[in-house]
């Protein structure tokens, strides 16, 4: 009898007709997976096999718009979800109401987002990470069924940490291979990646939350390795090691299976040649491995970025890791094809949406001192101050993670120009928001640009991680007047000039495990930041920011 190994994860929910969804599962053997809803909607899919594991992405049809319906998962006709010992409410699929109706604003999504979640602290770090914000959100939603819940969870990178393993996973690896051989206590192959997802998604609160709130994902560096694609020199060093090839192939393969597939709509899945290939054979491992090898050799042949429209809200999730151009003379955050995709989708139907959201794991607007340091570092690494400074710059880039949009000055300027173009004129949306994580603190920043739309950098991380006290003070300094003055010193030394625009921090910074929620209705936008805190024996979410984004200042 087939058993449920992992999942279910509710992934896509249709905002066009409100009648479709997809549910992802991993079974322990080949079988037919079925989703059966209380309102007679449902669907089936046969599992496909990758490296001895069995997965299905089940298309659910026949859902009624504007309703919430409970669902069950069956494998070969046997009920496997909800589990017999489940202490949470039934998993449900909530579909949006289509259209706002006469005199009513167009309904928009509630998007909860964040990044950087370690299921358990790594073995080489002392002390706990504190209360998990996603765990706490799950507990609140389970205890308050009538409370507003997200329409989607936007997970902006570092869903798993392939290079910082928990004690339990490290012991599991030690029983499998000799950790004295490279890559040591880090993930080496596909099977070891599956262990990370087990550790993260079998957490009871997370398992229930992901079964009942749709989620969209994008990778960041720790999903593969710290500093992934930080520079051409870094990549050359990695490719010279005997273990890197298997690591990158396994990382891309597992991301495609566990995260990327569910980002796609049923129509996109139907036209995806790789998805068809892995399902048309008893074992899709070779097809997926060939795809990953091609993606590693030529990132421009694959697109990990994707677009989702939620009524009159457009979300563009941008790959800021694999799509980079790394040659020092031509460095870019996005290769030409990826940039063209971003530009075309931002401008397509301009005037037909009320809010444009750009999901970027890495922030566009950083603390000014850090921005100036990254621009300066990019100039050093280009050789603007000579070969000795270039070597110093490369070392600093890796040690200090100087690899955000500012570290790609041409790309930073291009994104700034695109945002201003989209946000200006009578057809401009009400808001243009860049949603980011990565930097282990939260803040709101606004650029000073002559746009019609309100433009924001909304940054939220971590979901469950920690930060050294020295780094906290570094970020605080980065936002301060002293930090701005120090940043000008970097600019003078690097002869880089001033940034093409200026910006100010309007809220934050906040440190701790946290989630942001952006609630959109018509042309209005409201932002909330909740922090996970322990009060006595209980954990709860405490709201530290609740503000309208579209109100005039």
N, C-alpha and C positions, 0 to 999 in steps of 0.2 A: 504494500500500500504506500502510495506517495505521501510524503510529508512536506510541510512548509518549512523551508530552511531560513528564509529571510523575507521580510515584507509582511503584509502588502504596503506599497507606497502609492498613494493617490498622486498622479502626476498632472497630466493635462486635463483641464476642464474647459469646455467650449464656451466662448463669450459671443460667438456669432449667432448660433441658434439655441444655445443652452441645452442641447440634447445629447452631447457626447462627452466622454471622458476616457482616460486610460489608467490602468492599475498595473503596477509592476510587482512581480513576485519572483522569488527563487525557490525552486523545489529541490528535493534530494534525489530525484530520478526523473527520467522522461515521463511526461504525463500530459493530459489535457487540463488546463487551468480554466476555471469559470468564475465569473463574478455574477452574483444573483442579487438583484435589488428588491426591496420591499414593494416597489411599485411596478414590478414585472419587467423593468429594464434589465439589461445585462449583456453579457458577451462571453466568448470563449476564445482561447488561443492554445495551440500546442507549444510546448517548450522547445527552445533551441539550446544547443550545447556549446559551451566554450570551456576548454581546458578541464573537462570533467564536471563542470557545473551546469545546471539546467535552469533556464530563465524563461519568463513569458511576460510580454507586455500586452495586457488584455484590453481590447477596445470595447468600451461600454456604450451602447446605443439605447435609444428609447427613453432617455431621461426627460422629465418635465421641467421646462424653464421655471425659475423662481421657487424651487422646492428643495427640501433636504430629505434625502432618502437613505435609510440604512442599507448596508450591503454585507454579503457573506462571500467568502472565497471557498471554492471546492476544487479539489484535485482528483481527477478521475471519478467524480461524483461524490466524493467523501468530503464532508465539511471539515475544514482546517482552520478557518478564521470566521468569527472570533474564537480564540483558544478557550478551552474549557475552564481554565483558571484565570481568565482575563478579568481584572478588577476595574476596567474602564468602561465607559458607555459604548454602545455600538458604534462602529466606524460608519461614517456617512459620506455621501457625495452631495454637496450643495451647489446648485446650478444658479447662475445669475438670471434675474428677470431681464427680458429683452425689451429695450426701449424704456424711456422715462414716462411716457404718457403725456396728455395735454396738461400744460401748466406745471409740469414736474421736471426737475433737473435730470439730465441723463445720469443714470447710476454709474458709478465708477468703482474701482477696486479698493480694498483695504490691503495694502502690501506691507508685510512685516519682513524686515531684512536685517542681515548682519553677516559676519564672517568669523573664521578662526575658532573652530570648536574641536578641542581635544576631548575625546570621551573620558580619558583618564590622564592625569599628569604623567609626563615621561619619567623613565627610571632615573635619569640624570638630573632631575630637578627636585629640590626639597620643598616640602609643603604642598598643600592642595591648591587648586585653582579657585576655590570658592564655589558659590552656587551656580549651577548650569542654568543659563537664561532660557534655553529651549525646554529643559526639564520643567522649569518653573511655569513657563507658559502652558505646557501640557497639563500640569496639575490644576492651573486656574481654569482652563477651558473644560476640563473634566468635572470640576466641582461646580461650575456655573454654566450649565448647558445653554442658558438663554443669553449669556453675555456675548457682545460682538466678537466675532472671530475673524482672523485674516482670511481673505479670499485666496491669498497665495503667500507662501514663504519663499523669499528670495535669498538663496544661500550663495554668498558672493566670494567663495573660495576657502581653501583649507578645510574642506569637509573631513578629510583624513590627513594624518601626518605620517608620511612614509619615512621620514628621517628622524622622528622623535617618538620612540615607542614606549608604551607603558611597561611596567614590570611584568605583568601577566603575558603580554605579547612577546616581550623579550625572552621570557622563560620558554614560551612555545617555540620561538625560533631556535633557541639553544638546543632543544630536543630534536630539531629537524636538521641542523647543519652547524658547522664549526664557526662561531662568531669571531674567531681570531682572523678569519679570512674575509677580505673585502667583499661586500660593503659592510661587514660587521653587523652591528645591531641596528640595521636598517632593512627595509623591505628589498628583496632581491628579485622576486618573480611574481607571476600572476596569482599563484596560490597564496602567497603571503599578503598580497593586496586584499584578497577576499577575507582574510583574517581581520584586517582593519575595518572593513565594512561590517563584519559580524560584531566586532567590539562596539562600534558606534551605533549601529541601527537596531541591535537586539536589546539595548537599553529599553525597559518597558515603557517609560514615558515617551521616549523618542519614537518608539515603534508605533504607539497609538497615535501620537501627534501626526506623524507622516502618513498614517493610514487615513486620516480624516481631513487634513488640510493640504491642498495641492502645493507642490514644491517645484521650484525652478532652480537650476544649479549652474555654476560656472567654476572652473578650476582656478587655483592660484599656485604659487610655487610649491608649498608643502604637500600638495596632492601628488607631486612628483619628487621634488627635493628643493631644499632652501636655495634661493638665488637662481632657480631654473631660468636659463636663457638671459642671464644678466649681461653677458657680453660675448663677443666672438672668442676672446681668449679663454673665458670660462668654458664655453662649449667645446673648444678644441681640447682642453685638458680633460674634460669628462669623456669625450669620445676616444681618448687615448687609453682609458682604463679598461680592464677586461670585463668589468661588470656593468658598465653603463648601458650597453646596447639592450641587454635583457631588462634593465630597470626602466628605460624609457618606453620600450615596447609594451611592457606589462602595465606601466602607468597609463598609457594612452588606451590600451585595450580595456582595462578595468574602468576607466572613466567613461568610455563609450557605452559599456554595458550598464554600469550602476548609476550613472548620472546623465549622460548626454541623450540617450535614447528617449528618456521621459520628457526631455525638453521639447520634443518634436510633436507636432499635431498629427492626428490620424492621416490627413492628406499628405503631409510630408513623409510620414512613415511609408505610405503606399508607394511613393515614388522614389524611395531611397534604395539604390542598388545594393549597398552593403547589407542592409536589413533583409532584403530579399535573398541575398546570397547565403547568409548564415542560417536562414530558416529553410532553405531548399536542400540542405544536406544533413546527414545524421550528426555531423560534427563541423561546426562553423569556425573552429579555431584557426585553421590555415587562412581562411578568407579574412578574418579579423586581424590576424598577425600581419598579413601582407598590407592591409590598409594602414596599420600603425607604422609599419616600416616606411611606406610611402609618405605618410604624414611627417615622420621624423626627417626623412631625407629632403623633402620639399614641402614646408608648411603651407605654401600657397595653394597646394592641390586639395586642401581640406578646409572646410569652414566649420569652426566650433561656435562662432557667434550665431545668434538667432534673434528673431523678432516675434513678439507677441503683442496683439492688440486686445485690450480689455475695454470694449465699447469705444469711447472717444479718448482713451489713454493708450499711448504707444510706448512699449518697452523694447529697447534695443540692448541686448546683452552682448557685450563686446569682449572678445578674447584678447587680453593684454599680455599673454605669456607666449603661446605657441606661434602667434602671428607676427612676431617681431622681426625686423631687419637689423642684424647685429654688426655688420661691417662698419667700422668706426667712421668712415667717410660718408656713409649713407644711413646711419642709425635712424630707425623709426619704430614707434610703438606698434604700428600696423603696417603690413606690407601693402603695396598699391591696390591689390584686389580687395583686401579687407577694408581699406580706407574708402574705396569706391562704394563698397556695400554699405558702410555706415552712412556715408553722405547721401546715397540714393534713398535709403530707407528713412533717413531723417527728413528729407525733402519731399518724398513721395506722399501725395495727398495732403500737402502743406495747406493748413486751414481746415482740414478734415478731422483734426484731433484737438482736444483741449489741453492735454498734458503730454510732454515728451520726457520719458525717463531713459537715461543712458546708464546701464549697469556696467560698471567698470570695477573689477576687484581692487584696482589701485586708484587712489584719489587723484583727481585732476588738480584741485586747489589744495595745497599743503601749507603747513606753517611757513611763513615767508623765509625764515632763516634756512629751513630745510630745502625749500624750493631753490634759493640762491646757491646753497651748497651743492645741490645736484646739477644745476646749470654749470657752475664752476668746475665740478668734477668731470662733466661731459667734455668741457673744453680741454682740460688736462689730458684726458684719455685720447682725445683726437690728436694730441701732440702740439696744441697751440703754444705751450710753454716749453717745448722740447722733450726729448726722450726720457730724461730722468723724471720730470714731472709726470709724464705719461705712465711710467711704472708706479709711481706713488699713487697716482689717480686710480689705477686699476685695483691696487690693494685696498684703498679706501672705499671704492665702490662696493667691493665684496664684503668688507668688514662692517660697513655701515648701512648696507641695503640701500644704496643710492640708485634707485632704478624705477622711480615713479614717472609720471608723465613729464615732470620737469627735467628728468635725465635724458629726455628725447626732445630737445627744445623745438625742433621743427614740428614735431607732432603736437606738442603742447600748443603752439601758436595756431596750427591748423584746426585743432579741436575748438579752441577759443573762438576762432573766426566762424566755424560752422555753427556753434551755439548762438553767437550773435546774429548770424544770418537767419537761422530758424526763428529766433526769438524777436525779430524786428519786423514791424509793419502791421497792416490791418489784419492779416491772416495769421498772425502769430498765436501760438498757444498761450494759455494763461501762465503756465510754468514750464521751465526746462530744468530738470533736476538730474544731477549726476549722483548716482547711488554707489557708494564704495565701502570698503572695509580695510583690512590688512594692517592698519597702523596702531591697533590696540588702544585706541581711545575714540571718543565720539565728539563730533562738533558739527556746527552749521556755519558755512561761509558763503558770502555773496560777492560776486565780482562787480566792479564798477564799470559797466558797459552800457552804452545807450540803447538798451533793448526795450521793446514793448512788454515782453514777458518778464515775470520775475524769475531770476536764475539763481540756483542754489547748488552748492556742493554739500551733500548729506552723507556723512561718514559715520559708520557704526561698526565697531569691533572692540573687544572680542565677544563671542557668544559664551565661550568657556575656555579661558586661558588666563595668563597672568603677565605682568610686566614688571621689570625691575624698577625700583625707585629712581635710579639715576636716569632711566629712559623717560619716566614721567616728567622729571624736572627738565629734561632736554626738550620735550614737546612744549612744556609751559614756556620755556625760554624762547622756543621757536616762534611763538605767537606774540611775544612781548615787544615793546619798543626797543629794548636792548637787542633782542634778536634781529629785528629789522636793521638796526645799525650794523650789527656784525655781518649780516647778509650782504650789505653794500660793500663791506670789505672783501668778501669773496668775489663779488662782481668786478671790483676794481682789479684784483689780482688776476682773474681769469680773462679780463677785458671783454666781458660778455654783455655789458650794457644792462639796462633795466628790463624786467619782464614786459611782454606786449600788453599787459593789462594789470590792474591792481585789484586787490580784494580785501575784505575784512571778515574777521570771525565775529558772527553775531551771537552765537550760543556755544557754551562749552568752554574748555574741554572737560569731558567726563571720563573717569577711569573706572573700570569694573566690568563685570559680565552684563551685557545689555543688548537690547533690541530696539530698533526704530520701527515705527509704523506710520505709513503715509496713507491717509484716507482722502480719497478723491471723489467729489460729487459735482457734476456740472463743471464749472470753471473754478470751483473752490478747492483748496488743498489745506489739509490740517496735518500737522506733524506731532508725533508723541515719541518720547524716549522713555523706556522702562528699564530699570536696573534690577537685577536679581539680588536680593539681600536676605539674610537669615535673621529672623526675629524669634529668639528662643529656639525652640525645636522645629520651627516651621520656616520654610522659604516662601518668599512672596515677591511679586513684581511691584516696584515702587516707581511711580511716575515722577520724573525729575524735569521734564519739559513737555508742555502741551501748548502749541501755538498755531495760529492761522498763518499760512505762508502767503496768502493772496491778499491780505489786508494791506492797505496803503500805510506807509510809515509816517 
